[in-house]
Amino acid sequence: MAFPMTAVDGTLVLEAVQIAERFQIGHFDAQILAAAKRMGCATVYSEDLNSGQDYGGVRVVNPFLPKG
């Protein structure tokens, strides 16, 4: 496997539920953020979430927004 992975277990699902409720986002977006946090990722690239927002220790960047 070229990239590290983490299992979607009960703990990750519960953390995703908390993130989804706290930030009012969809469950699967929250699950991505929970997995990123578990893996120690500081940044997630997404065009669907609020660019620049910190979601409990994981910052989102929209790679399609113009820089400036």
PDB file of N, CA, C, O and CB in Angstrom:
ATOM      1  N   MET A   1       0.844  -1.184   0.000  1.00  0.00           N
ATOM      2  CA  MET A   1       0.000   0.000   0.000  1.00  0.00           C
ATOM      3  C   MET A   1       0.886   1.244   0.000  1.00  0.00           C
ATOM      4  O   MET A   1       1.817   1.356   0.798  1.00  0.00           O
ATOM      5  CB  MET A   1      -0.958   0.000   1.223  1.00  0.00           C
ATOM      6  N   ALA A   2       0.591   2.157  -0.887  1.00  0.00           N
ATOM      7  CA  ALA A   2       1.421   3.360  -1.039  1.00  0.00           C
ATOM      8  C   ALA A   2       1.113   4.427   0.009  1.00  0.00           C
ATOM      9  O   ALA A   2       1.977   5.248   0.319  1.00  0.00           O
ATOM     10  CB  ALA A   2       1.231   3.946  -2.424  1.00  0.00           C
ATOM     11  N   PHE A   3      -0.091   4.431   0.555  1.00  0.00           N
ATOM     12  CA  PHE A   3      -0.499   5.471   1.500  1.00  0.00           C
ATOM     13  C   PHE A   3      -0.994   4.846   2.798  1.00  0.00           C
ATOM     14  O   PHE A   3      -1.610   3.781   2.783  1.00  0.00           O
ATOM     15  CB  PHE A   3      -1.593   6.363   0.886  1.00  0.00           C
ATOM     16  N   PRO A   4      -0.723   5.512   3.925  1.00  0.00           N
ATOM     17  CA  PRO A   4      -1.246   4.988   5.202  1.00  0.00           C
ATOM     18  C   PRO A   4      -2.764   5.074   5.238  1.00  0.00           C
ATOM     19  O   PRO A   4      -3.365   5.969   4.644  1.00  0.00           O
ATOM     20  CB  PRO A   4      -0.648   5.763   6.396  1.00  0.00           C
ATOM     21  N   MET A   5      -3.373   4.130   5.943  1.00  0.00           N
ATOM     22  CA  MET A   5      -4.827   4.097   6.060  1.00  0.00           C
ATOM     23  C   MET A   5      -5.209   3.888   7.515  1.00  0.00           C
ATOM     24  O   MET A   5      -4.392   3.473   8.336  1.00  0.00           O
ATOM     25  CB  MET A   5      -5.433   2.983   5.171  1.00  0.00           C
ATOM     26  N   THR A   6      -6.454   4.181   7.815  1.00  0.00           N
ATOM     27  CA  THR A   6      -6.997   3.904   9.136  1.00  0.00           C
ATOM     28  C   THR A   6      -8.355   3.234   8.968  1.00  0.00           C
ATOM     29  O   THR A   6      -9.066   3.471   7.992  1.00  0.00           O
ATOM     30  CB  THR A   6      -7.114   5.208   9.984  1.00  0.00           C
ATOM     31  N   ALA A   7      -8.696   2.406   9.923  1.00  0.00           N
ATOM     32  CA  ALA A   7      -9.972   1.689   9.862  1.00  0.00           C
ATOM     33  C   ALA A   7     -11.115   2.597  10.295  1.00  0.00           C
ATOM     34  O   ALA A   7     -10.966   3.446  11.174  1.00  0.00           O
ATOM     35  CB  ALA A   7      -9.931   0.429  10.746  1.00  0.00           C
ATOM     36  N   VAL A   8     -12.257   2.395   9.654  1.00  0.00           N
ATOM     37  CA  VAL A   8     -13.481   3.072  10.092  1.00  0.00           C
ATOM     38  C   VAL A   8     -14.102   2.160  11.145  1.00  0.00           C
ATOM     39  O   VAL A   8     -14.818   1.208  10.834  1.00  0.00           O
ATOM     40  CB  VAL A   8     -14.489   3.358   8.875  1.00  0.00           C
ATOM     41  N   ASP A   9     -13.801   2.487  12.403  1.00  0.00           N
ATOM     42  CA  ASP A   9     -14.304   1.683  13.504  1.00  0.00           C
ATOM     43  C   ASP A   9     -15.321   2.505  14.301  1.00  0.00           C
ATOM     44  O   ASP A   9     -15.633   3.641  13.944  1.00  0.00           O
ATOM     45  CB  ASP A   9     -13.139   1.200  14.417  1.00  0.00           C
ATOM     46  N   GLY A  10     -15.821   1.923  15.365  1.00  0.00           N
ATOM     47  CA  GLY A  10     -16.846   2.588  16.168  1.00  0.00           C
ATOM     48  C   GLY A  10     -16.390   3.916  16.731  1.00  0.00           C
ATOM     49  O   GLY A  10     -17.165   4.872  16.773  1.00  0.00           O
ATOM     50  N   THR A  11     -15.141   3.987  17.165  1.00  0.00           N
ATOM     51  CA  THR A  11     -14.602   5.229  17.724  1.00  0.00           C
ATOM     52  C   THR A  11     -14.568   6.330  16.673  1.00  0.00           C
ATOM     53  O   THR A  11     -14.921   7.474  16.958  1.00  0.00           O
ATOM     54  CB  THR A  11     -13.196   4.997  18.290  1.00  0.00           C
ATOM     55  N   LEU A  12     -14.144   5.989  15.461  1.00  0.00           N
ATOM     56  CA  LEU A  12     -14.087   6.980  14.377  1.00  0.00           C
ATOM     57  C   LEU A  12     -15.492   7.463  14.012  1.00  0.00           C
ATOM     58  O   LEU A  12     -15.700   8.654  13.782  1.00  0.00           O
ATOM     59  CB  LEU A  12     -13.389   6.383  13.131  1.00  0.00           C
ATOM     60  N   VAL A  13     -16.441   6.551  13.961  1.00  0.00           N
ATOM     61  CA  VAL A  13     -17.823   6.923  13.641  1.00  0.00           C
ATOM     62  C   VAL A  13     -18.387   7.870  14.693  1.00  0.00           C
ATOM     63  O   VAL A  13     -19.044   8.854  14.354  1.00  0.00           O
ATOM     64  CB  VAL A  13     -18.708   5.669  13.531  1.00  0.00           C
ATOM     65  N   LEU A  14     -18.133   7.576  15.976  1.00  0.00           N
ATOM     66  CA  LEU A  14     -18.629   8.457  17.035  1.00  0.00           C
ATOM     67  C   LEU A  14     -17.978   9.836  16.973  1.00  0.00           C
ATOM     68  O   LEU A  14     -18.641  10.847  17.202  1.00  0.00           O
ATOM     69  CB  LEU A  14     -18.379   7.827  18.404  1.00  0.00           C
ATOM     70  N   GLU A  15     -16.685   9.879  16.663  1.00  0.00           N
ATOM     71  CA  GLU A  15     -16.022  11.171  16.522  1.00  0.00           C
ATOM     72  C   GLU A  15     -16.601  11.935  15.331  1.00  0.00           C
ATOM     73  O   GLU A  15     -16.781  13.150  15.404  1.00  0.00           O
ATOM     74  CB  GLU A  15     -14.499  10.984  16.357  1.00  0.00           C
ATOM     75  N   ALA A  16     -16.888  11.239  14.247  1.00  0.00           N
ATOM     76  CA  ALA A  16     -17.489  11.874  13.079  1.00  0.00           C
ATOM     77  C   ALA A  16     -18.867  12.447  13.412  1.00  0.00           C
ATOM     78  O   ALA A  16     -19.213  13.535  12.951  1.00  0.00           O
ATOM     79  CB  ALA A  16     -17.598  10.870  11.926  1.00  0.00           C
ATOM     80  N   VAL A  17     -19.645  11.731  14.199  1.00  0.00           N
ATOM     81  CA  VAL A  17     -20.961  12.232  14.605  1.00  0.00           C
ATOM     82  C   VAL A  17     -20.806  13.530  15.398  1.00  0.00           C
ATOM     83  O   VAL A  17     -21.559  14.482  15.193  1.00  0.00           O
ATOM     84  CB  VAL A  17     -21.717  11.170  15.447  1.00  0.00           C
ATOM     85  N   GLN A  18     -19.828  13.563  16.304  1.00  0.00           N
ATOM     86  CA  GLN A  18     -19.585  14.779  17.086  1.00  0.00           C
ATOM     87  C   GLN A  18     -19.146  15.939  16.206  1.00  0.00           C
ATOM     88  O   GLN A  18     -19.606  17.064  16.395  1.00  0.00           O
ATOM     89  CB  GLN A  18     -18.534  14.519  18.154  1.00  0.00           C
ATOM     90  N   ILE A  19     -18.261  15.681  15.247  1.00  0.00           N
ATOM     91  CA  ILE A  19     -17.797  16.726  14.329  1.00  0.00           C
ATOM     92  C   ILE A  19     -18.956  17.223  13.476  1.00  0.00           C
ATOM     93  O   ILE A  19     -19.113  18.428  13.282  1.00  0.00           O
ATOM     94  CB  ILE A  19     -16.654  16.201  13.429  1.00  0.00           C
ATOM     95  N   ALA A  20     -19.763  16.309  12.968  1.00  0.00           N
ATOM     96  CA  ALA A  20     -20.903  16.686  12.126  1.00  0.00           C
ATOM     97  C   ALA A  20     -21.874  17.581  12.881  1.00  0.00           C
ATOM     98  O   ALA A  20     -22.361  18.574  12.341  1.00  0.00           O
ATOM     99  CB  ALA A  20     -21.630  15.437  11.619  1.00  0.00           C
ATOM    100  N   GLU A  21     -22.154  17.225  14.131  1.00  0.00           N
ATOM    101  CA  GLU A  21     -23.077  18.032  14.936  1.00  0.00           C
ATOM    102  C   GLU A  21     -22.468  19.385  15.286  1.00  0.00           C
ATOM    103  O   GLU A  21     -23.142  20.412  15.204  1.00  0.00           O
ATOM    104  CB  GLU A  21     -23.460  17.285  16.217  1.00  0.00           C
ATOM    105  N   ARG A  22     -21.199  19.386  15.676  1.00  0.00           N
ATOM    106  CA  ARG A  22     -20.544  20.637  16.092  1.00  0.00           C
ATOM    107  C   ARG A  22     -20.462  21.642  14.957  1.00  0.00           C
ATOM    108  O   ARG A  22     -20.714  22.830  15.157  1.00  0.00           O
ATOM    109  CB  ARG A  22     -19.146  20.351  16.619  1.00  0.00           C
ATOM    110  N   PHE A  23     -20.106  21.169  13.753  1.00  0.00           N
ATOM    111  CA  PHE A  23     -19.869  22.078  12.638  1.00  0.00           C
ATOM    112  C   PHE A  23     -21.015  22.107  11.619  1.00  0.00           C
ATOM    113  O   PHE A  23     -20.944  22.812  10.613  1.00  0.00           O
ATOM    114  CB  PHE A  23     -18.594  21.694  11.944  1.00  0.00           C
ATOM    115  N   GLN A  24     -22.067  21.335  11.893  1.00  0.00           N
ATOM    116  CA  GLN A  24     -23.230  21.289  10.998  1.00  0.00           C
ATOM    117  C   GLN A  24     -22.828  20.925   9.563  1.00  0.00           C
ATOM    118  O   GLN A  24     -23.155  21.627   8.606  1.00  0.00           O
ATOM    119  CB  GLN A  24     -23.957  22.644  11.007  1.00  0.00           C
ATOM    120  N   ILE A  25     -22.109  19.804   9.448  1.00  0.00           N
ATOM    121  CA  ILE A  25     -21.694  19.294   8.141  1.00  0.00           C
ATOM    122  C   ILE A  25     -22.191  17.858   8.008  1.00  0.00           C
ATOM    123  O   ILE A  25     -22.641  17.253   8.982  1.00  0.00           O
ATOM    124  CB  ILE A  25     -20.136  19.370   7.965  1.00  0.00           C
ATOM    125  N   GLY A  26     -22.106  17.323   6.804  1.00  0.00           N
ATOM    126  CA  GLY A  26     -22.545  15.969   6.541  1.00  0.00           C
ATOM    127  C   GLY A  26     -21.669  14.931   7.227  1.00  0.00           C
ATOM    128  O   GLY A  26     -20.496  15.173   7.512  1.00  0.00           O
ATOM    129  N   HIS A  27     -22.265  13.766   7.486  1.00  0.00           N
ATOM    130  CA  HIS A  27     -21.546  12.718   8.209  1.00  0.00           C
ATOM    131  C   HIS A  27     -20.288  12.264   7.483  1.00  0.00           C
ATOM    132  O   HIS A  27     -19.244  12.102   8.114  1.00  0.00           O
ATOM    133  CB  HIS A  27     -22.452  11.535   8.433  1.00  0.00           C
ATOM    134  N   PHE A  28     -20.361  12.057   6.181  1.00  0.00           N
ATOM    135  CA  PHE A  28     -19.195  11.527   5.479  1.00  0.00           C
ATOM    136  C   PHE A  28     -18.073  12.556   5.383  1.00  0.00           C
ATOM    137  O   PHE A  28     -16.900  12.181   5.402  1.00  0.00           O
ATOM    138  CB  PHE A  28     -19.590  11.062   4.088  1.00  0.00           C
ATOM    139  N   ASP A  29     -18.402  13.842   5.279  1.00  0.00           N
ATOM    140  CA  ASP A  29     -17.371  14.882   5.365  1.00  0.00           C
ATOM    141  C   ASP A  29     -16.724  14.852   6.746  1.00  0.00           C
ATOM    142  O   ASP A  29     -15.505  14.961   6.872  1.00  0.00           O
ATOM    143  CB  ASP A  29     -17.974  16.286   5.076  1.00  0.00           C
ATOM    144  N   ALA A  30     -17.546  14.704   7.774  1.00  0.00           N
ATOM    145  CA  ALA A  30     -17.040  14.629   9.144  1.00  0.00           C
ATOM    146  C   ALA A  30     -16.186  13.381   9.349  1.00  0.00           C
ATOM    147  O   ALA A  30     -15.205  13.413  10.092  1.00  0.00           O
ATOM    148  CB  ALA A  30     -18.201  14.641  10.143  1.00  0.00           C
ATOM    149  N   GLN A  31     -16.550  12.298   8.703  1.00  0.00           N
ATOM    150  CA  GLN A  31     -15.778  11.061   8.820  1.00  0.00           C
ATOM    151  C   GLN A  31     -14.393  11.232   8.200  1.00  0.00           C
ATOM    152  O   GLN A  31     -13.405  10.726   8.733  1.00  0.00           O
ATOM    153  CB  GLN A  31     -16.524   9.893   8.147  1.00  0.00           C
ATOM    154  N   ILE A  32     -14.319  11.940   7.079  1.00  0.00           N
ATOM    155  CA  ILE A  32     -13.024  12.241   6.460  1.00  0.00           C
ATOM    156  C   ILE A  32     -12.173  13.074   7.413  1.00  0.00           C
ATOM    157  O   ILE A  32     -10.983  12.807   7.581  1.00  0.00           O
ATOM    158  CB  ILE A  32     -13.216  12.989   5.114  1.00  0.00           C
ATOM    159  N   LEU A  33     -12.778  14.078   8.033  1.00  0.00           N
ATOM    160  CA  LEU A  33     -12.044  14.931   8.966  1.00  0.00           C
ATOM    161  C   LEU A  33     -11.586  14.145  10.194  1.00  0.00           C
ATOM    162  O   LEU A  33     -10.466  14.337  10.666  1.00  0.00           O
ATOM    163  CB  LEU A  33     -12.912  16.117   9.395  1.00  0.00           C
ATOM    164  N   ALA A  34     -12.435  13.269  10.714  1.00  0.00           N
ATOM    165  CA  ALA A  34     -12.063  12.453  11.867  1.00  0.00           C
ATOM    166  C   ALA A  34     -10.910  11.515  11.516  1.00  0.00           C
ATOM    167  O   ALA A  34      -9.989  11.337  12.314  1.00  0.00           O
ATOM    168  CB  ALA A  34     -13.273  11.646  12.366  1.00  0.00           C
ATOM    169  N   ALA A  35     -10.956  10.921  10.341  1.00  0.00           N
ATOM    170  CA  ALA A  35      -9.869  10.034   9.913  1.00  0.00           C
ATOM    171  C   ALA A  35      -8.575  10.817   9.716  1.00  0.00           C
ATOM    172  O   ALA A  35      -7.498  10.342  10.075  1.00  0.00           O
ATOM    173  CB  ALA A  35     -10.248   9.305   8.612  1.00  0.00           C
ATOM    174  N   ALA A  36      -8.679  12.015   9.147  1.00  0.00           N
ATOM    175  CA  ALA A  36      -7.492  12.848   8.952  1.00  0.00           C
ATOM    176  C   ALA A  36      -6.869  13.210  10.290  1.00  0.00           C
ATOM    177  O   ALA A  36      -5.650  13.160  10.451  1.00  0.00           O
ATOM    178  CB  ALA A  36      -7.844  14.121   8.170  1.00  0.00           C
ATOM    179  N   LYS A  37      -7.706  13.571  11.239  1.00  0.00           N
ATOM    180  CA  LYS A  37      -7.209  13.915  12.578  1.00  0.00           C
ATOM    181  C   LYS A  37      -6.516  12.715  13.218  1.00  0.00           C
ATOM    182  O   LYS A  37      -5.439  12.850  13.799  1.00  0.00           O
ATOM    183  CB  LYS A  37      -8.365  14.403  13.478  1.00  0.00           C
ATOM    184  N   ARG A  38      -7.127  11.562  13.110  1.00  0.00           N
ATOM    185  CA  ARG A  38      -6.543  10.338  13.677  1.00  0.00           C
ATOM    186  C   ARG A  38      -5.173  10.048  13.071  1.00  0.00           C
ATOM    187  O   ARG A  38      -4.269   9.577  13.762  1.00  0.00           O
ATOM    188  CB  ARG A  38      -7.480   9.141  13.447  1.00  0.00           C
ATOM    189  N   MET A  39      -5.025  10.330  11.782  1.00  0.00           N
ATOM    190  CA  MET A  39      -3.778  10.051  11.081  1.00  0.00           C
ATOM    191  C   MET A  39      -2.745  11.167  11.244  1.00  0.00           C
ATOM    192  O   MET A  39      -1.632  11.060  10.730  1.00  0.00           O
ATOM    193  CB  MET A  39      -4.057   9.829   9.616  1.00  0.00           C
ATOM    194  N   GLY A  40      -3.106  12.231  11.952  1.00  0.00           N
ATOM    195  CA  GLY A  40      -2.164  13.315  12.193  1.00  0.00           C
ATOM    196  C   GLY A  40      -2.054  14.318  11.062  1.00  0.00           C
ATOM    197  O   GLY A  40      -1.075  15.060  10.980  1.00  0.00           O
ATOM    198  N   CYS A  41      -3.055  14.349  10.184  1.00  0.00           N
ATOM    199  CA  CYS A  41      -3.046  15.308   9.075  1.00  0.00           C
ATOM    200  C   CYS A  41      -3.471  16.687   9.581  1.00  0.00           C
ATOM    201  O   CYS A  41      -4.458  16.814  10.306  1.00  0.00           O
ATOM    202  CB  CYS A  41      -3.985  14.836   7.927  1.00  0.00           C
ATOM    203  N   ALA A  42      -2.730  17.701   9.198  1.00  0.00           N
ATOM    204  CA  ALA A  42      -3.064  19.066   9.600  1.00  0.00           C
ATOM    205  C   ALA A  42      -3.966  19.742   8.585  1.00  0.00           C
ATOM    206  O   ALA A  42      -4.674  20.691   8.919  1.00  0.00           O
ATOM    207  CB  ALA A  42      -1.802  19.885   9.791  1.00  0.00           C
ATOM    208  N   THR A  43      -3.948  19.255   7.330  1.00  0.00           N
ATOM    209  CA  THR A  43      -4.687  19.901   6.246  1.00  0.00           C
ATOM    210  C   THR A  43      -5.438  18.867   5.422  1.00  0.00           C
ATOM    211  O   THR A  43      -4.917  17.794   5.119  1.00  0.00           O
ATOM    212  CB  THR A  43      -3.737  20.706   5.347  1.00  0.00           C
ATOM    213  N   VAL A  44      -6.679  19.209   5.062  1.00  0.00           N
ATOM    214  CA  VAL A  44      -7.474  18.422   4.122  1.00  0.00           C
ATOM    215  C   VAL A  44      -7.843  19.342   2.972  1.00  0.00           C
ATOM    216  O   VAL A  44      -8.300  20.465   3.187  1.00  0.00           O
ATOM    217  CB  VAL A  44      -8.758  17.809   4.806  1.00  0.00           C
ATOM    218  N   TYR A  45      -7.646  18.868   1.763  1.00  0.00           N
ATOM    219  CA  TYR A  45      -8.011  19.638   0.575  1.00  0.00           C
ATOM    220  C   TYR A  45      -9.420  19.232   0.145  1.00  0.00           C
ATOM    221  O   TYR A  45      -9.696  18.055  -0.089  1.00  0.00           O
ATOM    222  CB  TYR A  45      -6.982  19.410  -0.586  1.00  0.00           C
ATOM    223  N   SER A  46     -10.304  20.224   0.046  1.00  0.00           N
ATOM    224  CA  SER A  46     -11.699  19.953  -0.293  1.00  0.00           C
ATOM    225  C   SER A  46     -12.340  21.186  -0.893  1.00  0.00           C
ATOM    226  O   SER A  46     -12.087  22.308  -0.456  1.00  0.00           O
ATOM    227  CB  SER A  46     -12.485  19.493   0.942  1.00  0.00           C
ATOM    228  N   GLU A  47     -13.170  20.970  -1.897  1.00  0.00           N
ATOM    229  CA  GLU A  47     -13.946  22.080  -2.435  1.00  0.00           C
ATOM    230  C   GLU A  47     -15.338  22.117  -1.816  1.00  0.00           C
ATOM    231  O   GLU A  47     -16.115  23.028  -2.104  1.00  0.00           O
ATOM    232  CB  GLU A  47     -14.045  21.975  -3.959  1.00  0.00           C
ATOM    233  N   ASP A  48     -15.665  21.147  -0.975  1.00  0.00           N
ATOM    234  CA  ASP A  48     -16.998  21.048  -0.394  1.00  0.00           C
ATOM    235  C   ASP A  48     -17.122  21.691   0.987  1.00  0.00           C
ATOM    236  O   ASP A  48     -18.212  22.109   1.377  1.00  0.00           O
ATOM    237  CB  ASP A  48     -17.392  19.614  -0.305  1.00  0.00           C
ATOM    238  N   LEU A  49     -16.018  21.774   1.729  1.00  0.00           N
ATOM    239  CA  LEU A  49     -16.042  22.343   3.077  1.00  0.00           C
ATOM    240  C   LEU A  49     -15.542  23.788   3.033  1.00  0.00           C
ATOM    241  O   LEU A  49     -15.023  24.240   2.012  1.00  0.00           O
ATOM    242  CB  LEU A  49     -15.176  21.493   4.053  1.00  0.00           C
ATOM    243  N   ASN A  50     -15.698  24.505   4.139  1.00  0.00           N
ATOM    244  CA  ASN A  50     -15.306  25.916   4.207  1.00  0.00           C
ATOM    245  C   ASN A  50     -13.791  26.054   4.209  1.00  0.00           C
ATOM    246  O   ASN A  50     -13.121  25.658   5.163  1.00  0.00           O
ATOM    247  CB  ASN A  50     -15.899  26.583   5.458  1.00  0.00           C
ATOM    248  N   SER A  51     -13.264  26.617   3.140  1.00  0.00           N
ATOM    249  CA  SER A  51     -11.828  26.797   3.019  1.00  0.00           C
ATOM    250  C   SER A  51     -11.321  27.738   4.102  1.00  0.00           C
ATOM    251  O   SER A  51     -11.904  28.794   4.345  1.00  0.00           O
ATOM    252  CB  SER A  51     -11.467  27.331   1.630  1.00  0.00           C
ATOM    253  N   GLY A  52     -10.228  27.343   4.748  1.00  0.00           N
ATOM    254  CA  GLY A  52      -9.637  28.138   5.809  1.00  0.00           C
ATOM    255  C   GLY A  52     -10.139  27.801   7.194  1.00  0.00           C
ATOM    256  O   GLY A  52      -9.532  28.202   8.187  1.00  0.00           O
ATOM    257  N   GLN A  53     -11.237  27.071   7.279  1.00  0.00           N
ATOM    258  CA  GLN A  53     -11.797  26.741   8.589  1.00  0.00           C
ATOM    259  C   GLN A  53     -11.020  25.610   9.238  1.00  0.00           C
ATOM    260  O   GLN A  53     -10.584  24.670   8.574  1.00  0.00           O
ATOM    261  CB  GLN A  53     -13.274  26.359   8.464  1.00  0.00           C
ATOM    262  N   ASP A  54     -10.857  25.722  10.547  1.00  0.00           N
ATOM    263  CA  ASP A  54     -10.251  24.672  11.350  1.00  0.00           C
ATOM    264  C   ASP A  54     -11.377  23.837  11.950  1.00  0.00           C
ATOM    265  O   ASP A  54     -12.217  24.350  12.690  1.00  0.00           O
ATOM    266  CB  ASP A  54      -9.320  25.265  12.466  1.00  0.00           C
ATOM    267  N   TYR A  55     -11.386  22.572  11.631  1.00  0.00           N
ATOM    268  CA  TYR A  55     -12.402  21.643  12.135  1.00  0.00           C
ATOM    269  C   TYR A  55     -11.776  20.785  13.233  1.00  0.00           C
ATOM    270  O   TYR A  55     -11.452  19.619  13.006  1.00  0.00           O
ATOM    271  CB  TYR A  55     -12.977  20.746  10.981  1.00  0.00           C
ATOM    272  N   GLY A  56     -11.609  21.356  14.400  1.00  0.00           N
ATOM    273  CA  GLY A  56     -11.085  20.604  15.525  1.00  0.00           C
ATOM    274  C   GLY A  56      -9.656  20.129  15.343  1.00  0.00           C
ATOM    275  O   GLY A  56      -9.307  19.031  15.778  1.00  0.00           O
ATOM    276  N   GLY A  57      -8.834  20.932  14.714  1.00  0.00           N
ATOM    277  CA  GLY A  57      -7.428  20.584  14.540  1.00  0.00           C
ATOM    278  C   GLY A  57      -7.043  20.210  13.127  1.00  0.00           C
ATOM    279  O   GLY A  57      -5.866  19.990  12.843  1.00  0.00           O
ATOM    280  N   VAL A  58      -8.013  20.134  12.239  1.00  0.00           N
ATOM    281  CA  VAL A  58      -7.744  19.864  10.821  1.00  0.00           C
ATOM    282  C   VAL A  58      -8.248  21.059  10.018  1.00  0.00           C
ATOM    283  O   VAL A  58      -9.432  21.394  10.062  1.00  0.00           O
ATOM    284  CB  VAL A  58      -8.431  18.523  10.341  1.00  0.00           C
ATOM    285  N   ARG A  59      -7.344  21.694   9.290  1.00  0.00           N
ATOM    286  CA  ARG A  59      -7.686  22.876   8.506  1.00  0.00           C
ATOM    287  C   ARG A  59      -8.030  22.467   7.080  1.00  0.00           C
ATOM    288  O   ARG A  59      -7.365  21.610   6.498  1.00  0.00           O
ATOM    289  CB  ARG A  59      -6.526  23.897   8.513  1.00  0.00           C
ATOM    290  N   VAL A  60      -9.061  23.074   6.522  1.00  0.00           N
ATOM    291  CA  VAL A  60      -9.488  22.768   5.159  1.00  0.00           C
ATOM    292  C   VAL A  60      -8.986  23.839   4.207  1.00  0.00           C
ATOM    293  O   VAL A  60      -9.052  25.032   4.503  1.00  0.00           O
ATOM    294  CB  VAL A  60     -11.023  22.650   5.077  1.00  0.00           C
ATOM    295  N   VAL A  61      -8.482  23.399   3.059  1.00  0.00           N
ATOM    296  CA  VAL A  61      -8.023  24.291   2.000  1.00  0.00           C
ATOM    297  C   VAL A  61      -8.731  23.870   0.712  1.00  0.00           C
ATOM    298  O   VAL A  61      -8.737  22.692   0.353  1.00  0.00           O
ATOM    299  CB  VAL A  61      -6.449  24.244   1.840  1.00  0.00           C
ATOM    300  N   ASN A  62      -9.326  24.844   0.023  1.00  0.00           N
ATOM    301  CA  ASN A  62      -9.926  24.591  -1.280  1.00  0.00           C
ATOM    302  C   ASN A  62      -8.853  24.871  -2.330  1.00  0.00           C
ATOM    303  O   ASN A  62      -8.479  26.027  -2.528  1.00  0.00           O
ATOM    304  CB  ASN A  62     -11.214  25.477  -1.514  1.00  0.00           C
ATOM    305  N   PRO A  63      -8.352  23.837  -3.006  1.00  0.00           N
ATOM    306  CA  PRO A  63      -7.266  24.051  -3.961  1.00  0.00           C
ATOM    307  C   PRO A  63      -7.691  24.775  -5.231  1.00  0.00           C
ATOM    308  O   PRO A  63      -6.847  25.160  -6.039  1.00  0.00           O
ATOM    309  CB  PRO A  63      -6.664  22.742  -4.327  1.00  0.00           C
ATOM    310  N   PHE A  64      -9.004  24.962  -5.411  1.00  0.00           N
ATOM    311  CA  PHE A  64      -9.502  25.611  -6.623  1.00  0.00           C
ATOM    312  C   PHE A  64      -9.750  27.098  -6.453  1.00  0.00           C
ATOM    313  O   PHE A  64     -10.022  27.790  -7.434  1.00  0.00           O
ATOM    314  CB  PHE A  64     -10.765  24.953  -7.065  1.00  0.00           C
ATOM    315  N   LEU A  65      -9.661  27.603  -5.236  1.00  0.00           N
ATOM    316  CA  LEU A  65      -9.845  29.033  -5.019  1.00  0.00           C
ATOM    317  C   LEU A  65      -8.591  29.785  -5.464  1.00  0.00           C
ATOM    318  O   LEU A  65      -7.473  29.305  -5.275  1.00  0.00           O
ATOM    319  CB  LEU A  65     -10.161  29.328  -3.530  1.00  0.00           C
ATOM    320  N   PRO A  66      -8.783  30.967  -6.057  1.00  0.00           N
ATOM    321  CA  PRO A  66      -7.601  31.748  -6.435  1.00  0.00           C
ATOM    322  C   PRO A  66      -6.823  32.191  -5.192  1.00  0.00           C
ATOM    323  O   PRO A  66      -7.410  32.506  -4.157  1.00  0.00           O
ATOM    324  CB  PRO A  66      -8.014  32.978  -7.273  1.00  0.00           C
ATOM    325  N   LYS A  67      -5.524  32.208  -5.313  1.00  0.00           N
ATOM    326  CA  LYS A  67      -4.693  32.655  -4.194  1.00  0.00           C
ATOM    327  C   LYS A  67      -4.631  34.158  -4.206  1.00  0.00           C
ATOM    328  O   LYS A  67      -4.656  34.797  -5.258  1.00  0.00           O
ATOM    329  CB  LYS A  67      -3.273  32.049  -4.264  1.00  0.00           C
ATOM    330  N   GLY A  68      -4.549  34.706  -3.017  1.00  0.00           N
ATOM    331  CA  GLY A  68      -4.449  36.164  -2.979  1.00  0.00           C
ATOM    332  C   GLY A  68      -5.011  36.769  -1.783  1.00  0.00           C
ATOM    333  O   GLY A  68      -4.984  37.991  -1.640  1.00  0.00           O
TER     334      GLY A  68
END
